[in-house]
Amino acid sequence: MQSFVFTAYCADRPGIVSALSTTIFHLGCDIQDLQQFGDTVTGQFFIRIVFRGPNLQGEAVRGAVAPVTERFGMKWALRDQAERRRVLLLVSRFDHCLVDLLYRWRSGELPMEIAGIVSNYPRDIYSNIMMGDLPFWHLPITKETKPKQEQELRGVIEETTADLVVLARYMQVLSDELASDLYGRCINIHHSFLPGFKGAKPYHQAFERGVKLIGATAHYVTGDLDEGPIIEQDVERISHLDTPEGLIRKGRDIERRVLARAVRYHLDDRVLLNGSKTIVFPE
């Protein structure tokens, strides 16, 4: 049995679910999961269907659903769930998110192929991390060399045929051009104090202001720094007993789990873009 996941969005109108489910039935397939959402504000309809059947061929499935997608003017995608996406991980000095993603990949929790790791720091600063034979690119950067470094980064993305780029605490701002080229396939993670506490030592700033909640946000990268469509967020309550170091420790824990969930949702085709927002179908 082969399983496929179909995602689509279009203008909302009657008959969409019926047409798709009937087509899947005529393919001799069984629907395992179907989730839909009609946005009453924008008038857009979003759907995710997982179905399976014997001896399915991707081209045959695409040919069968094409008349329906054309009829409703859908933007759509179809993926064999056995196919794993290639993911390129970008990291700077802080490695907690990188370590977590590698663990979840090795344990099978994240169904992906790691295309490689890119850092603006040399590999030897990660000597405590088991990278094995994963490709590693050291792309140092200064204010003067930023355009050249980004061209090298673009070359790595193309060379590795990466389907998804994850900024696992990669502390460099992508240019508007690269962010635009990677729209919908580049995920970033950062603390959720923004825009309140910008710049250096945000957790120390939060401590000085006596914040009661800390959190993290994972979002798609756009040209607007840290303002792309949000995929996942989480928070944790703190108190006057927490030191700045305690806030940093708790913040790292939140960043790890929020980024991992966002990556998993993307790999599982659960995230559909809806303008400046996302539709995230639950597990």
Beta strands, then each sheet from edge to edge (+ up, - down):
strand 1: 2-11
strand 2: 30-38
strand 3: 44-53
strand 4: 75-80
strand 5: 85-91
strand 6: 112-119
strand 7: 136-138
strand 8: 164-167
strand 9: 186-191
strand 10: 213-220
strand 11: 230-237
strand 12: 271-274
strand 13: 277-280
sheet 1: 2+ 3- 1+ 4-
sheet 2: 7+ 6+ 5+ 8+ 9+ 10- 11+
sheet 3: 12+ 13-
end
